[in-house]
Amino acid sequence: MTAACLFAAGTLVATLADPAFSVAWTHSVAKTRWVESYRVEGVSLRLIEASVEGSGAGMEPPPEAVRRDGRWHWRPGRALPELVLARSRHAGDYALCTAGGCRELAALAGPPVDGEAVVIRPCAHGAAAGVSLTR
């Protein structure tokens, strides 16, 4: 398993051919950008790096974070079975990026529906062909 599968309302909506990807969003209250970079490793998603422009409203960087290029950066390194992205039509959507570029999550999974989430997890063997993200 080296691809990540995206599910919306329990249905497979996209498969990322690239095992490395990042998810970015702007906090709805603090208006600061948060970015998390992941890599598919077997049956897990490894959180490689996280960064945020500022702190506050539940977005405090950990003590080991380093300030670089106007952002706090740190390397959590933890493995997750899946990533659940809660979405709301009242907040900005997520951007999903690979080496091929970035796309708004709405372009892959449809517009946000309150109470529904997009789930990203490693694909099972034989998953649908991957999609490439382009700008």
CNS distance restraints for C-alpha pairs under 8 A (distance, minus, plus):
assign (resid   1 and name CA) (resid  40 and name CA) 7.55 0.50 0.50
assign (resid   1 and name CA) (resid  41 and name CA) 7.50 0.50 0.50
assign (resid   1 and name CA) (resid  42 and name CA) 5.44 0.50 0.50
assign (resid   1 and name CA) (resid  43 and name CA) 6.87 0.50 0.50
assign (resid   1 and name CA) (resid 122 and name CA) 6.34 0.50 0.50
assign (resid   1 and name CA) (resid 123 and name CA) 5.91 0.50 0.50
assign (resid   1 and name CA) (resid 124 and name CA) 6.27 0.50 0.50
assign (resid   1 and name CA) (resid 125 and name CA) 6.15 0.50 0.50
assign (resid   2 and name CA) (resid  17 and name CA) 7.77 0.50 0.50
assign (resid   2 and name CA) (resid  18 and name CA) 7.60 0.50 0.50
assign (resid   2 and name CA) (resid  19 and name CA) 5.26 0.50 0.50
assign (resid   2 and name CA) (resid  40 and name CA) 5.64 0.50 0.50
assign (resid   2 and name CA) (resid  41 and name CA) 6.75 0.50 0.50
assign (resid   2 and name CA) (resid  42 and name CA) 6.74 0.50 0.50
assign (resid   2 and name CA) (resid 122 and name CA) 6.97 0.50 0.50
assign (resid   2 and name CA) (resid 123 and name CA) 7.33 0.50 0.50
assign (resid   3 and name CA) (resid  15 and name CA) 6.67 0.50 0.50
assign (resid   3 and name CA) (resid  16 and name CA) 5.59 0.50 0.50
assign (resid   3 and name CA) (resid  17 and name CA) 5.28 0.50 0.50
assign (resid   3 and name CA) (resid  18 and name CA) 6.16 0.50 0.50
assign (resid   3 and name CA) (resid  19 and name CA) 5.00 0.50 0.50
assign (resid   3 and name CA) (resid  40 and name CA) 6.53 0.50 0.50
assign (resid   3 and name CA) (resid 122 and name CA) 5.91 0.50 0.50
assign (resid   3 and name CA) (resid 123 and name CA) 5.65 0.50 0.50
assign (resid   3 and name CA) (resid 130 and name CA) 7.62 0.50 0.50
assign (resid   4 and name CA) (resid  15 and name CA) 5.73 0.50 0.50
assign (resid   4 and name CA) (resid  16 and name CA) 5.19 0.50 0.50
assign (resid   4 and name CA) (resid  17 and name CA) 7.22 0.50 0.50
assign (resid   4 and name CA) (resid  18 and name CA) 7.75 0.50 0.50
assign (resid   4 and name CA) (resid  19 and name CA) 6.47 0.50 0.50
assign (resid   4 and name CA) (resid  40 and name CA) 6.64 0.50 0.50
assign (resid   4 and name CA) (resid 120 and name CA) 6.39 0.50 0.50
assign (resid   4 and name CA) (resid 121 and name CA) 5.50 0.50 0.50
assign (resid   4 and name CA) (resid 122 and name CA) 4.49 0.50 0.50
assign (resid   4 and name CA) (resid 123 and name CA) 5.32 0.50 0.50
assign (resid   5 and name CA) (resid  12 and name CA) 6.84 0.50 0.50
assign (resid   5 and name CA) (resid  13 and name CA) 7.78 0.50 0.50
assign (resid   5 and name CA) (resid  14 and name CA) 5.95 0.50 0.50
assign (resid   5 and name CA) (resid  15 and name CA) 4.41 0.50 0.50
assign (resid   5 and name CA) (resid  16 and name CA) 6.31 0.50 0.50
assign (resid   5 and name CA) (resid 120 and name CA) 5.56 0.50 0.50
assign (resid   5 and name CA) (resid 121 and name CA) 5.51 0.50 0.50
assign (resid   5 and name CA) (resid 122 and name CA) 5.94 0.50 0.50
assign (resid   5 and name CA) (resid 123 and name CA) 5.14 0.50 0.50
assign (resid   5 and name CA) (resid 127 and name CA) 7.99 0.50 0.50
assign (resid   6 and name CA) (resid  12 and name CA) 5.81 0.50 0.50
assign (resid   6 and name CA) (resid  13 and name CA) 5.73 0.50 0.50
assign (resid   6 and name CA) (resid  14 and name CA) 5.17 0.50 0.50
assign (resid   6 and name CA) (resid  15 and name CA) 6.12 0.50 0.50
assign (resid   6 and name CA) (resid  16 and name CA) 7.96 0.50 0.50
assign (resid   6 and name CA) (resid 109 and name CA) 7.92 0.50 0.50
assign (resid   6 and name CA) (resid 118 and name CA) 6.67 0.50 0.50
assign (resid   6 and name CA) (resid 119 and name CA) 5.72 0.50 0.50
assign (resid   6 and name CA) (resid 120 and name CA) 4.62 0.50 0.50
assign (resid   6 and name CA) (resid 121 and name CA) 6.85 0.50 0.50
assign (resid   7 and name CA) (resid  11 and name CA) 5.08 0.50 0.50
assign (resid   7 and name CA) (resid  12 and name CA) 4.43 0.50 0.50
assign (resid   7 and name CA) (resid  13 and name CA) 5.57 0.50 0.50
assign (resid   7 and name CA) (resid  14 and name CA) 7.27 0.50 0.50
assign (resid   7 and name CA) (resid 109 and name CA) 7.74 0.50 0.50
assign (resid   7 and name CA) (resid 118 and name CA) 5.57 0.50 0.50
assign (resid   7 and name CA) (resid 119 and name CA) 5.11 0.50 0.50
assign (resid   7 and name CA) (resid 120 and name CA) 6.40 0.50 0.50
assign (resid   8 and name CA) (resid  12 and name CA) 6.62 0.50 0.50
assign (resid   8 and name CA) (resid  13 and name CA) 6.50 0.50 0.50
assign (resid   8 and name CA) (resid 109 and name CA) 6.12 0.50 0.50
assign (resid   8 and name CA) (resid 116 and name CA) 7.59 0.50 0.50
assign (resid   8 and name CA) (resid 117 and name CA) 6.52 0.50 0.50
assign (resid   8 and name CA) (resid 118 and name CA) 4.80 0.50 0.50
assign (resid   8 and name CA) (resid 119 and name CA) 6.64 0.50 0.50
assign (resid   9 and name CA) (resid 116 and name CA) 6.66 0.50 0.50
assign (resid   9 and name CA) (resid 117 and name CA) 7.23 0.50 0.50
assign (resid   9 and name CA) (resid 118 and name CA) 7.34 0.50 0.50
assign (resid  13 and name CA) (resid 108 and name CA) 6.67 0.50 0.50
assign (resid  13 and name CA) (resid 109 and name CA) 6.00 0.50 0.50
assign (resid  14 and name CA) (resid 108 and name CA) 6.54 0.50 0.50
assign (resid  14 and name CA) (resid 109 and name CA) 7.69 0.50 0.50
assign (resid  14 and name CA) (resid 130 and name CA) 7.07 0.50 0.50
assign (resid  14 and name CA) (resid 131 and name CA) 6.65 0.50 0.50
assign (resid  15 and name CA) (resid 123 and name CA) 7.69 0.50 0.50
assign (resid  15 and name CA) (resid 127 and name CA) 7.62 0.50 0.50
assign (resid  15 and name CA) (resid 128 and name CA) 6.65 0.50 0.50
assign (resid  15 and name CA) (resid 129 and name CA) 6.60 0.50 0.50
assign (resid  15 and name CA) (resid 130 and name CA) 4.55 0.50 0.50
assign (resid  15 and name CA) (resid 131 and name CA) 5.83 0.50 0.50
assign (resid  16 and name CA) (resid 130 and name CA) 4.97 0.50 0.50
assign (resid  16 and name CA) (resid 131 and name CA) 5.47 0.50 0.50
assign (resid  16 and name CA) (resid 132 and name CA) 6.75 0.50 0.50
assign (resid  17 and name CA) (resid 129 and name CA) 7.43 0.50 0.50
assign (resid  17 and name CA) (resid 130 and name CA) 4.32 0.50 0.50
assign (resid  17 and name CA) (resid 131 and name CA) 6.07 0.50 0.50
assign (resid  17 and name CA) (resid 132 and name CA) 6.74 0.50 0.50
assign (resid  18 and name CA) (resid  98 and name CA) 6.55 0.50 0.50
assign (resid  18 and name CA) (resid  99 and name CA) 7.42 0.50 0.50
assign (resid  18 and name CA) (resid 132 and name CA) 7.97 0.50 0.50
assign (resid  19 and name CA) (resid  39 and name CA) 5.48 0.50 0.50
assign (resid  19 and name CA) (resid  40 and name CA) 5.07 0.50 0.50
assign (resid  20 and name CA) (resid  37 and name CA) 7.45 0.50 0.50
assign (resid  20 and name CA) (resid  38 and name CA) 5.78 0.50 0.50
assign (resid  20 and name CA) (resid  39 and name CA) 4.30 0.50 0.50
assign (resid  20 and name CA) (resid  40 and name CA) 6.49 0.50 0.50
assign (resid  20 and name CA) (resid  98 and name CA) 6.38 0.50 0.50
assign (resid  20 and name CA) (resid  99 and name CA) 7.79 0.50 0.50
assign (resid  21 and name CA) (resid  37 and name CA) 5.88 0.50 0.50
assign (resid  21 and name CA) (resid  38 and name CA) 5.45 0.50 0.50
assign (resid  21 and name CA) (resid  39 and name CA) 6.38 0.50 0.50
assign (resid  21 and name CA) (resid  96 and name CA) 7.09 0.50 0.50
assign (resid  21 and name CA) (resid  97 and name CA) 5.49 0.50 0.50
assign (resid  21 and name CA) (resid  98 and name CA) 4.60 0.50 0.50
assign (resid  21 and name CA) (resid  99 and name CA) 7.53 0.50 0.50
assign (resid  22 and name CA) (resid  35 and name CA) 6.79 0.50 0.50
assign (resid  22 and name CA) (resid  36 and name CA) 5.45 0.50 0.50
assign (resid  22 and name CA) (resid  37 and name CA) 4.11 0.50 0.50
assign (resid  22 and name CA) (resid  38 and name CA) 5.82 0.50 0.50
assign (resid  22 and name CA) (resid  96 and name CA) 5.87 0.50 0.50
assign (resid  22 and name CA) (resid  97 and name CA) 5.13 0.50 0.50
assign (resid  22 and name CA) (resid  98 and name CA) 6.56 0.50 0.50
assign (resid  23 and name CA) (resid  35 and name CA) 5.74 0.50 0.50
assign (resid  23 and name CA) (resid  36 and name CA) 5.39 0.50 0.50
assign (resid  23 and name CA) (resid  37 and name CA) 6.51 0.50 0.50
assign (resid  23 and name CA) (resid  94 and name CA) 6.56 0.50 0.50
assign (resid  23 and name CA) (resid  95 and name CA) 5.73 0.50 0.50
assign (resid  23 and name CA) (resid  96 and name CA) 4.81 0.50 0.50
assign (resid  23 and name CA) (resid  97 and name CA) 6.41 0.50 0.50
assign (resid  24 and name CA) (resid  33 and name CA) 7.02 0.50 0.50
assign (resid  24 and name CA) (resid  34 and name CA) 5.58 0.50 0.50
assign (resid  24 and name CA) (resid  35 and name CA) 4.30 0.50 0.50
assign (resid  24 and name CA) (resid  36 and name CA) 6.44 0.50 0.50
assign (resid  24 and name CA) (resid  94 and name CA) 5.63 0.50 0.50
assign (resid  24 and name CA) (resid  95 and name CA) 5.13 0.50 0.50
assign (resid  24 and name CA) (resid  96 and name CA) 6.61 0.50 0.50
assign (resid  25 and name CA) (resid  33 and name CA) 5.70 0.50 0.50
assign (resid  25 and name CA) (resid  34 and name CA) 5.50 0.50 0.50
assign (resid  25 and name CA) (resid  35 and name CA) 6.70 0.50 0.50
assign (resid  25 and name CA) (resid  92 and name CA) 7.19 0.50 0.50
assign (resid  25 and name CA) (resid  93 and name CA) 6.59 0.50 0.50
assign (resid  25 and name CA) (resid  94 and name CA) 4.84 0.50 0.50
assign (resid  25 and name CA) (resid  95 and name CA) 6.35 0.50 0.50
assign (resid  26 and name CA) (resid  31 and name CA) 5.61 0.50 0.50
assign (resid  26 and name CA) (resid  32 and name CA) 5.33 0.50 0.50
assign (resid  26 and name CA) (resid  33 and name CA) 4.33 0.50 0.50
assign (resid  26 and name CA) (resid  34 and name CA) 6.12 0.50 0.50
assign (resid  26 and name CA) (resid  92 and name CA) 6.70 0.50 0.50
assign (resid  26 and name CA) (resid  94 and name CA) 7.91 0.50 0.50
assign (resid  27 and name CA) (resid  31 and name CA) 4.91 0.50 0.50
assign (resid  27 and name CA) (resid  32 and name CA) 5.48 0.50 0.50
assign (resid  27 and name CA) (resid  33 and name CA) 6.39 0.50 0.50
assign (resid  27 and name CA) (resid  34 and name CA) 7.25 0.50 0.50
assign (resid  28 and name CA) (resid  91 and name CA) 5.75 0.50 0.50
assign (resid  28 and name CA) (resid  92 and name CA) 6.97 0.50 0.50
assign (resid  29 and name CA) (resid  57 and name CA) 7.01 0.50 0.50
assign (resid  30 and name CA) (resid  55 and name CA) 7.95 0.50 0.50
assign (resid  30 and name CA) (resid  56 and name CA) 6.71 0.50 0.50
assign (resid  30 and name CA) (resid  57 and name CA) 6.21 0.50 0.50
assign (resid  32 and name CA) (resid  52 and name CA) 6.98 0.50 0.50
assign (resid  32 and name CA) (resid  53 and name CA) 5.66 0.50 0.50
assign (resid  32 and name CA) (resid  54 and name CA) 6.22 0.50 0.50
assign (resid  33 and name CA) (resid  52 and name CA) 5.76 0.50 0.50
assign (resid  33 and name CA) (resid  53 and name CA) 5.74 0.50 0.50
assign (resid  34 and name CA) (resid  50 and name CA) 7.46 0.50 0.50
assign (resid  34 and name CA) (resid  51 and name CA) 5.83 0.50 0.50
assign (resid  34 and name CA) (resid  52 and name CA) 4.46 0.50 0.50
assign (resid  34 and name CA) (resid  53 and name CA) 6.85 0.50 0.50
assign (resid  35 and name CA) (resid  50 and name CA) 5.64 0.50 0.50
assign (resid  35 and name CA) (resid  51 and name CA) 5.32 0.50 0.50
assign (resid  35 and name CA) (resid  52 and name CA) 6.45 0.50 0.50
assign (resid  36 and name CA) (resid  47 and name CA) 7.02 0.50 0.50
assign (resid  36 and name CA) (resid  48 and name CA) 7.61 0.50 0.50
assign (resid  36 and name CA) (resid  49 and name CA) 5.82 0.50 0.50
assign (resid  36 and name CA) (resid  50 and name CA) 4.35 0.50 0.50
assign (resid  36 and name CA) (resid  51 and name CA) 6.57 0.50 0.50
assign (resid  37 and name CA) (resid  47 and name CA) 5.98 0.50 0.50
assign (resid  37 and name CA) (resid  48 and name CA) 5.50 0.50 0.50
assign (resid  37 and name CA) (resid  49 and name CA) 5.21 0.50 0.50
assign (resid  37 and name CA) (resid  50 and name CA) 6.31 0.50 0.50
assign (resid  38 and name CA) (resid  45 and name CA) 6.14 0.50 0.50
assign (resid  38 and name CA) (resid  46 and name CA) 5.32 0.50 0.50
assign (resid  38 and name CA) (resid  47 and name CA) 4.58 0.50 0.50
assign (resid  38 and name CA) (resid  48 and name CA) 5.36 0.50 0.50
assign (resid  38 and name CA) (resid  49 and name CA) 7.33 0.50 0.50
assign (resid  39 and name CA) (resid  45 and name CA) 5.64 0.50 0.50
assign (resid  39 and name CA) (resid  46 and name CA) 5.20 0.50 0.50
assign (resid  39 and name CA) (resid  47 and name CA) 6.84 0.50 0.50
assign (resid  39 and name CA) (resid  48 and name CA) 6.94 0.50 0.50
assign (resid  40 and name CA) (resid  44 and name CA) 6.03 0.50 0.50
assign (resid  40 and name CA) (resid  45 and name CA) 4.69 0.50 0.50
assign (resid  40 and name CA) (resid  46 and name CA) 6.27 0.50 0.50
assign (resid  40 and name CA) (resid 122 and name CA) 6.17 0.50 0.50
assign (resid  41 and name CA) (resid  45 and name CA) 5.96 0.50 0.50
assign (resid  41 and name CA) (resid  46 and name CA) 6.52 0.50 0.50
assign (resid  41 and name CA) (resid 122 and name CA) 7.96 0.50 0.50
assign (resid  42 and name CA) (resid 122 and name CA) 7.31 0.50 0.50
assign (resid  43 and name CA) (resid  81 and name CA) 6.68 0.50 0.50
assign (resid  43 and name CA) (resid 122 and name CA) 5.79 0.50 0.50
assign (resid  44 and name CA) (resid  79 and name CA) 5.78 0.50 0.50
assign (resid  44 and name CA) (resid  80 and name CA) 5.40 0.50 0.50
assign (resid  44 and name CA) (resid  81 and name CA) 4.76 0.50 0.50
assign (resid  44 and name CA) (resid  82 and name CA) 6.98 0.50 0.50
assign (resid  44 and name CA) (resid 121 and name CA) 7.31 0.50 0.50
assign (resid  44 and name CA) (resid 122 and name CA) 6.29 0.50 0.50
assign (resid  45 and name CA) (resid  79 and name CA) 5.48 0.50 0.50
assign (resid  45 and name CA) (resid  80 and name CA) 5.13 0.50 0.50
assign (resid  45 and name CA) (resid  81 and name CA) 6.16 0.50 0.50
assign (resid  45 and name CA) (resid  82 and name CA) 6.47 0.50 0.50
assign (resid  45 and name CA) (resid  83 and name CA) 7.77 0.50 0.50
assign (resid  45 and name CA) (resid 121 and name CA) 6.87 0.50 0.50
assign (resid  45 and name CA) (resid 122 and name CA) 6.77 0.50 0.50
assign (resid  46 and name CA) (resid  77 and name CA) 6.21 0.50 0.50
assign (resid  46 and name CA) (resid  78 and name CA) 5.72 0.50 0.50
assign (resid  46 and name CA) (resid  79 and name CA) 4.35 0.50 0.50
assign (resid  46 and name CA) (resid  80 and name CA) 6.34 0.50 0.50
assign (resid  47 and name CA) (resid  75 and name CA) 7.63 0.50 0.50
assign (resid  47 and name CA) (resid  76 and name CA) 6.26 0.50 0.50
assign (resid  47 and name CA) (resid  77 and name CA) 5.22 0.50 0.50
assign (resid  47 and name CA) (resid  78 and name CA) 5.51 0.50 0.50
assign (resid  47 and name CA) (resid  79 and name CA) 6.23 0.50 0.50
assign (resid  47 and name CA) (resid  80 and name CA) 7.61 0.50 0.50
assign (resid  48 and name CA) (resid  75 and name CA) 5.68 0.50 0.50
assign (resid  48 and name CA) (resid  76 and name CA) 6.35 0.50 0.50
assign (resid  48 and name CA) (resid  77 and name CA) 5.10 0.50 0.50
assign (resid  48 and name CA) (resid  78 and name CA) 7.59 0.50 0.50
assign (resid  49 and name CA) (resid  73 and name CA) 7.08 0.50 0.50
assign (resid  49 and name CA) (resid  74 and name CA) 5.75 0.50 0.50
assign (resid  49 and name CA) (resid  75 and name CA) 4.36 0.50 0.50
assign (resid  49 and name CA) (resid  76 and name CA) 6.25 0.50 0.50
assign (resid  49 and name CA) (resid  77 and name CA) 7.21 0.50 0.50
assign (resid  50 and name CA) (resid  73 and name CA) 5.84 0.50 0.50
assign (resid  50 and name CA) (resid  74 and name CA) 5.58 0.50 0.50
assign (resid  50 and name CA) (resid  75 and name CA) 6.29 0.50 0.50
assign (resid  50 and name CA) (resid  76 and name CA) 7.29 0.50 0.50
assign (resid  51 and name CA) (resid  61 and name CA) 7.97 0.50 0.50
assign (resid  51 and name CA) (resid  71 and name CA) 6.27 0.50 0.50
assign (resid  51 and name CA) (resid  72 and name CA) 5.26 0.50 0.50
assign (resid  51 and name CA) (resid  73 and name CA) 4.36 0.50 0.50
assign (resid  51 and name CA) (resid  74 and name CA) 6.45 0.50 0.50
assign (resid  52 and name CA) (resid  59 and name CA) 7.65 0.50 0.50
assign (resid  52 and name CA) (resid  61 and name CA) 7.39 0.50 0.50
assign (resid  52 and name CA) (resid  71 and name CA) 5.45 0.50 0.50
assign (resid  52 and name CA) (resid  72 and name CA) 5.34 0.50 0.50
assign (resid  52 and name CA) (resid  73 and name CA) 6.91 0.50 0.50
assign (resid  53 and name CA) (resid  70 and name CA) 6.34 0.50 0.50
assign (resid  53 and name CA) (resid  71 and name CA) 4.35 0.50 0.50
assign (resid  53 and name CA) (resid  72 and name CA) 6.22 0.50 0.50
assign (resid  54 and name CA) (resid  59 and name CA) 7.58 0.50 0.50
assign (resid  54 and name CA) (resid  60 and name CA) 7.64 0.50 0.50
assign (resid  54 and name CA) (resid  71 and name CA) 6.81 0.50 0.50
assign (resid  54 and name CA) (resid  72 and name CA) 7.15 0.50 0.50
assign (resid  55 and name CA) (resid  59 and name CA) 5.07 0.50 0.50
assign (resid  55 and name CA) (resid  60 and name CA) 4.63 0.50 0.50
assign (resid  55 and name CA) (resid  61 and name CA) 6.70 0.50 0.50
assign (resid  56 and name CA) (resid  60 and name CA) 5.73 0.50 0.50
assign (resid  61 and name CA) (resid  65 and name CA) 6.06 0.50 0.50
assign (resid  61 and name CA) (resid  72 and name CA) 6.65 0.50 0.50
assign (resid  61 and name CA) (resid  73 and name CA) 7.91 0.50 0.50
assign (resid  61 and name CA) (resid  74 and name CA) 7.89 0.50 0.50
assign (resid  62 and name CA) (resid  74 and name CA) 7.68 0.50 0.50
assign (resid  64 and name CA) (resid  74 and name CA) 6.58 0.50 0.50
assign (resid  65 and name CA) (resid  72 and name CA) 5.74 0.50 0.50
assign (resid  65 and name CA) (resid  73 and name CA) 5.20 0.50 0.50
assign (resid  65 and name CA) (resid  74 and name CA) 4.63 0.50 0.50
assign (resid  66 and name CA) (resid  72 and name CA) 5.40 0.50 0.50
assign (resid  66 and name CA) (resid  73 and name CA) 5.28 0.50 0.50
assign (resid  66 and name CA) (resid  74 and name CA) 6.52 0.50 0.50
assign (resid  67 and name CA) (resid  71 and name CA) 5.54 0.50 0.50
assign (resid  67 and name CA) (resid  72 and name CA) 4.45 0.50 0.50
assign (resid  67 and name CA) (resid  73 and name CA) 6.33 0.50 0.50
assign (resid  68 and name CA) (resid  72 and name CA) 6.32 0.50 0.50
assign (resid  68 and name CA) (resid  73 and name CA) 7.03 0.50 0.50
assign (resid  81 and name CA) (resid 121 and name CA) 6.54 0.50 0.50
assign (resid  81 and name CA) (resid 122 and name CA) 7.77 0.50 0.50
assign (resid  82 and name CA) (resid 119 and name CA) 6.72 0.50 0.50
assign (resid  82 and name CA) (resid 120 and name CA) 5.62 0.50 0.50
assign (resid  82 and name CA) (resid 121 and name CA) 4.44 0.50 0.50
assign (resid  82 and name CA) (resid 122 and name CA) 7.36 0.50 0.50
assign (resid  83 and name CA) (resid 119 and name CA) 5.64 0.50 0.50
assign (resid  83 and name CA) (resid 120 and name CA) 5.08 0.50 0.50
assign (resid  83 and name CA) (resid 121 and name CA) 6.40 0.50 0.50
assign (resid  84 and name CA) (resid 117 and name CA) 6.40 0.50 0.50
assign (resid  84 and name CA) (resid 118 and name CA) 5.96 0.50 0.50
assign (resid  84 and name CA) (resid 119 and name CA) 4.57 0.50 0.50
assign (resid  84 and name CA) (resid 120 and name CA) 6.52 0.50 0.50
assign (resid  85 and name CA) (resid 117 and name CA) 5.34 0.50 0.50
assign (resid  85 and name CA) (resid 118 and name CA) 5.17 0.50 0.50
assign (resid  85 and name CA) (resid 119 and name CA) 6.18 0.50 0.50
assign (resid  86 and name CA) (resid 115 and name CA) 7.44 0.50 0.50
assign (resid  86 and name CA) (resid 116 and name CA) 6.60 0.50 0.50
assign (resid  86 and name CA) (resid 117 and name CA) 4.43 0.50 0.50
assign (resid  86 and name CA) (resid 118 and name CA) 6.68 0.50 0.50
assign (resid  87 and name CA) (resid  91 and name CA) 7.57 0.50 0.50
assign (resid  87 and name CA) (resid  93 and name CA) 6.85 0.50 0.50
assign (resid  87 and name CA) (resid 112 and name CA) 5.49 0.50 0.50
assign (resid  87 and name CA) (resid 113 and name CA) 6.68 0.50 0.50
assign (resid  87 and name CA) (resid 114 and name CA) 6.36 0.50 0.50
assign (resid  87 and name CA) (resid 115 and name CA) 7.16 0.50 0.50
assign (resid  87 and name CA) (resid 116 and name CA) 6.45 0.50 0.50
assign (resid  87 and name CA) (resid 117 and name CA) 5.63 0.50 0.50
assign (resid  87 and name CA) (resid 118 and name CA) 7.56 0.50 0.50
assign (resid  88 and name CA) (resid  92 and name CA) 7.71 0.50 0.50
assign (resid  88 and name CA) (resid  93 and name CA) 7.68 0.50 0.50
assign (resid  88 and name CA) (resid 112 and name CA) 5.41 0.50 0.50
assign (resid  88 and name CA) (resid 113 and name CA) 5.90 0.50 0.50
assign (resid  88 and name CA) (resid 114 and name CA) 4.69 0.50 0.50
assign (resid  88 and name CA) (resid 115 and name CA) 7.16 0.50 0.50
assign (resid  88 and name CA) (resid 116 and name CA) 7.96 0.50 0.50
assign (resid  89 and name CA) (resid 111 and name CA) 7.63 0.50 0.50
assign (resid  89 and name CA) (resid 112 and name CA) 5.21 0.50 0.50
assign (resid  89 and name CA) (resid 113 and name CA) 6.12 0.50 0.50
assign (resid  89 and name CA) (resid 114 and name CA) 6.18 0.50 0.50
assign (resid  93 and name CA) (resid 104 and name CA) 6.85 0.50 0.50
assign (resid  93 and name CA) (resid 105 and name CA) 6.60 0.50 0.50
assign (resid  93 and name CA) (resid 106 and name CA) 7.19 0.50 0.50
assign (resid  93 and name CA) (resid 112 and name CA) 7.28 0.50 0.50
assign (resid  94 and name CA) (resid 104 and name CA) 5.95 0.50 0.50
assign (resid  94 and name CA) (resid 105 and name CA) 5.50 0.50 0.50
assign (resid  95 and name CA) (resid 102 and name CA) 6.40 0.50 0.50
assign (resid  95 and name CA) (resid 103 and name CA) 5.56 0.50 0.50
assign (resid  95 and name CA) (resid 104 and name CA) 4.33 0.50 0.50
assign (resid  95 and name CA) (resid 105 and name CA) 5.58 0.50 0.50
assign (resid  96 and name CA) (resid 102 and name CA) 5.51 0.50 0.50
assign (resid  96 and name CA) (resid 103 and name CA) 5.50 0.50 0.50
assign (resid  96 and name CA) (resid 104 and name CA) 6.15 0.50 0.50
assign (resid  96 and name CA) (resid 105 and name CA) 6.14 0.50 0.50
assign (resid  97 and name CA) (resid 101 and name CA) 5.52 0.50 0.50
assign (resid  97 and name CA) (resid 102 and name CA) 4.05 0.50 0.50
assign (resid  97 and name CA) (resid 103 and name CA) 6.46 0.50 0.50
assign (resid  97 and name CA) (resid 133 and name CA) 7.00 0.50 0.50
assign (resid  98 and name CA) (resid 102 and name CA) 6.44 0.50 0.50
assign (resid  98 and name CA) (resid 133 and name CA) 6.57 0.50 0.50
assign (resid 100 and name CA) (resid 132 and name CA) 6.19 0.50 0.50
assign (resid 100 and name CA) (resid 133 and name CA) 5.17 0.50 0.50
assign (resid 100 and name CA) (resid 134 and name CA) 5.47 0.50 0.50
assign (resid 100 and name CA) (resid 135 and name CA) 7.85 0.50 0.50
assign (resid 101 and name CA) (resid 133 and name CA) 5.15 0.50 0.50
assign (resid 101 and name CA) (resid 134 and name CA) 4.54 0.50 0.50
assign (resid 101 and name CA) (resid 135 and name CA) 5.20 0.50 0.50
assign (resid 102 and name CA) (resid 133 and name CA) 5.80 0.50 0.50
assign (resid 102 and name CA) (resid 134 and name CA) 6.01 0.50 0.50
assign (resid 102 and name CA) (resid 135 and name CA) 5.60 0.50 0.50
assign (resid 103 and name CA) (resid 107 and name CA) 6.63 0.50 0.50
assign (resid 103 and name CA) (resid 108 and name CA) 7.80 0.50 0.50
assign (resid 103 and name CA) (resid 133 and name CA) 6.29 0.50 0.50
assign (resid 103 and name CA) (resid 134 and name CA) 6.92 0.50 0.50
assign (resid 103 and name CA) (resid 135 and name CA) 6.60 0.50 0.50
assign (resid 104 and name CA) (resid 108 and name CA) 7.35 0.50 0.50
assign (resid 105 and name CA) (resid 109 and name CA) 5.94 0.50 0.50
assign (resid 105 and name CA) (resid 110 and name CA) 7.31 0.50 0.50
assign (resid 105 and name CA) (resid 111 and name CA) 7.93 0.50 0.50
assign (resid 106 and name CA) (resid 110 and name CA) 4.32 0.50 0.50
assign (resid 106 and name CA) (resid 111 and name CA) 4.62 0.50 0.50
assign (resid 106 and name CA) (resid 112 and name CA) 6.72 0.50 0.50
assign (resid 107 and name CA) (resid 111 and name CA) 7.63 0.50 0.50
assign (resid 109 and name CA) (resid 118 and name CA) 7.54 0.50 0.50
assign (resid 112 and name CA) (resid 116 and name CA) 7.51 0.50 0.50
assign (resid 113 and name CA) (resid 117 and name CA) 8.00 0.50 0.50
assign (resid 123 and name CA) (resid 127 and name CA) 6.03 0.50 0.50
